[in-house]
Amino acid sequence: MTRHLELRQLRYFVAVAEELNFRRAAERLSITQPPLSRQIQALEEEVGVRLLERDRTGVALTLTGAAFLLEARDLLARAENLISKTRRSAPDTAEVRIGITTVVDASLFTWLQPAVRLRGPNITLIEKRQISQRCVADLRRGVLDLAIIGLPSLTTGLTVDVLGVDPLVAALPAHHRLARRKVVALAELNEDPLFWFSRSLNSAYFDHFGAVFQRFGYDPPRLKEPADHHILLGLIADGRGIALIPASLTSIVRPGVTYKALKERPVLKIEIGVARLQEALPRSVELVLKELHDHYRGAAKA
């Protein structure tokens, strides 16, 4: 009978074996727990032995599982080495797949395509706009070569360089009591319902700002934040609530909505980073990475 073992299953097993906790392993892999559990079960069925012991107190490796872990790490390392060698030997004509977070305004990166075309005419840049954690998950799966993400995010095992900072601002209804103010403080907004995202979308980001809010005594009523930014602004214009959004998104003008700087601006910010796997990069990917670094380095000096 032909055996079918997937590298993905090995990656999942190594994560669980190292974390000894399915929740933490799922967060590290940027997936949910059910598919992680299913893949571990499928792996154990494939090899025909139990690799992990599970009970109410947690997760532990069996003796067989501990030996399997060593072999799995070695096999994954050799697979990564094979991919790296193949990428390095690839011709100059190449596609570079880059994920770009939707947490900031898309216009921040309109310069990238033409800049890459000038530096590497034979390079085709394929952009994919999606939330940061989906970018991270696709990067781990090899679907992307680079990922521009909002920080903090769960990036264990990746190399991440900070490119820049996008401070948060308050998006208020135009008729809000503080609409004429230039700067507002979080404490002044404590009674206003806040549109905020679900922790499942980015637990690191959610927990970071939860700690910042707690520091400033900010605990407003919460409303589910719609995924579409235009819908969010429409709800704010109708007086349903307020939002804290990256300053780059204020380029979207919406009648009935006003944007205000926050007194806590030094800590209420999103860092923009570029993430990649910890391996040698093809020349084409290195070129795009250098273009990103040069652009943001020049912007910081301006």
N, C-alpha and C positions, 0 to 999 in steps of 0.2 A: 504493500500500500504506500502511495506517495505521501510524504509528510509535507505539510505546508506551514512554514513558520514565517511570520512577518516581522520586519525590523521594528515596525510601530509597536507591536506587542512587547518586544524586548525593551524598548524605550519606556513604555508604560510600567513594565515590571521593575526596571531599575529605579524609576521614580518612587514607586511604592516601597520597594526594599530599602531605599535610602531614607525615606521620610517615615516609614512605618506608620503611616496614617493616610487613608484614602482621600480625605478632604484636602490635606496639604499637598498631596501628590497631584490631585486634580487641578488645584490652583497653579501649581508649578508648571503643569502641562497646558494650562489655559483651556481645559475642557471641564465638563461636569462629571460628577461621580458615577452616574449610571453607565455611560459608555466605557469608563475606565474599568469598572467592576466586570462588565461583560467581556472585555478584551483579556483581562487577567484570567477569568474563568475559561475562556477559549484557549488561552495559552496552556493552562494546566491540563485541559482535556487533550490538547495536541501532544504534549510531552508524556502524558499518562501518569503523572505523579502530582501530589500536592506540594506546592512551592511555598505557600504562605499559610499560617495558622491565623484564623480570625475568631475573636470572641468579643465579649462586651468590654474587655479591658484594653483592646487594641489589636495590633497586627504584629506578628513575629515571623521570622524566616524559619522554615524547617531546615534540617541538615542538608537535605537535597537542594533546597532553595538557596542556601548560602553558597554551595558549590556552583549552582547554576548562575548565580549573580556574577561570580568571577568570570565565567565563560561569556555571559551576556555582555558585560562591559568590554571584554576583549573583542568580541565580534562587532559591536557597535563602533569601537575605535577603528577597527580595520575597514569597516564600511565607510566611515567618515574620511579615512585616509584615501580610499579609492575614489570617492567623490571629489576630494580636493585635487588629487593628481589629474583627474579627468578635466576638471574645470581649468586648471592652470595650463593644460595643453590645448585648450580649445582655441580656435582661430579668433582673430580680432573681430570678425563680424559676429555679433552676439546680441541676444536680448537680455536686458536687465529688468527684472521684475521687482517693483518697489511698492510697498503698501504705504499709504499716507492716511494718517488719522483724520477722522471727521470731527475731532474735538476742537480744531481750529479752522479758520477760514481757508477755503481751498485756494483763494487767490495768493496766499503766501508762497505757493510753490509753482505758480504759472511760469516763472523764469527758468525752471529746471530743465524742461524739455529742450528749449532752444539752446541753452548753455551746454548741455550734453552733446547736442548735435554739432555744435561748433568744435568742441574738444575731441569728439570721437564720431566722425560722420558715419561710421559703419555700425554704430551702436543704436539699437532701438530700445527706447525706454517704455516699458509697459507699466502704467500706473493703476493702482487698485485702491479706491477710497473706501475705508471701512473703519470701525472702531478700533482703538489701540489693541485690545486683547485679541481681537480676531487677526490683526496684523501679526501679533506675536505668535499665535497658534499656527498661522500659515508659514511664518518664518521657520518655526521648528519642524514643520512637515516638509520643508523644502519647496513649498509653493512660491515663496518669495525669496529674493536675494538680499534685500534690505527692507527695513521698516522704519518709517518716521512715525513716532508714537508720542503720546502725552505721558509725562512722568509726574508722580510715581506710577509704575505698572509692575506686574510680576514678570521679571526678566531673568530669573535664575538660569545660569548656564549660558547666557548671551553676553556679547560685548556691546555696551551701550555708551555712546558719546553724546554729551549734552551740546546742543546746537544753539539754543536761545531760550528766552523766557517770554511767556505771554501772561501778563497780569490779569486777574479777574476783575470785572466791573459788575455793578448792579444794574440789571435791566428792570425798569420800573414803569408802571402805567404813567402816561403823560399827565394825568390828573392826580398823581400821588402827592401826599402832603409834603414830601421832600423833593418834589420835582424841580424846584428852583435852586436847590443847593448844588454846589460844584462837587463837594465831597461828602459822603455819608459814612457812618460807622455801622458795623454789624448790629450793635446793641440797639440802634434806632430802627432796625428792621425786624426785630424779634417777634412782633405780632403779625407780620405779613406772611401769608402762606408761601412757602418756597417750593418751586418746581425743582426736583432733585432726582438724580438717576438711581437705579437699583444697584445694590452692592454686587450682584451677580455679573454686571457688565465690566467692572474693574474693581476688585476688592481692595487692592493696594491704594488706588486713588481715593476710593470711598473712605477707607480707614484713615488715611492721611488727613483729609479735610474734616473728618469727624473729630480728630484730635485738635485740629486748629479751631473748629467751632467751639469745642469744649473749653479751650483755653480762654476764649473771649466771651464765654457765657452765652453763646448763640445757639438757641434751640427752638427754631420756629416750627409751626405746623408744616408738614411735608405733603407735597402733591407729586404724583407720578409725572416725571418729565417726558413729554412726547419725543420720539426719535427725530422727527422732522423739525428743524429749527424754525421754519416759517410758521408752522402750527404753534410752536411755543410762543413766538412773538405775538401771534394773533390772540392767544389766551391772555397774555400779559396786557395787551392793548384793551381787552375786554374787562380788565380789572380782576381777573381770577387769581392772580398771584404775582410773584416776582421771580427772578432767576439771577444766578451768579454765573456769568459767562466769560470766556476769554475775550480780551479787548480786541483781538483781531476780528471777531464776529460783529463788532459795532459798525463795520463797513456796510452791513445790511441795514438799510434805513427802513423803518416800519412806522407809518403814521400811528400815533397813539402810544408809542414806546419811547422812553428817554433813557439814556445811559449815564451812569454816575460813577466816578472814581470812588474807590473804597479807602478809608483811613488805614485799614490793615493791609494795604497793597504789598508791602515788603514780604509778607508771608502768604498772602492769598494770590497764588500764581501757579501757572502750569509751566513746567520745563518741557521744551521740545527736544527730543533725542532721536538719534538714528541707531537702530539695533541691527546686529548681524550675528551669525553663528560664530563660535570661537574656532575658526579654521582659516586656512589660507584662502584668499579670495581670487577669482579670475581677474585678469587685467581690466576687463570692462567694468566690473563691479567696483574695483579700486578707483577707477576714473570717476564714476558717479559719486562715490564717497568723498573723494578729494574735492569735487565740485561743490558738494554740500558744505564741507569744512571751509573752503575758501570764501564761499558766499557769506556765511554767517560770521566768519572772522572779519571780513571787510565791513559788514553791517555793524559789528561791535565797535569798530574803530571810527565809523562815521559819526 
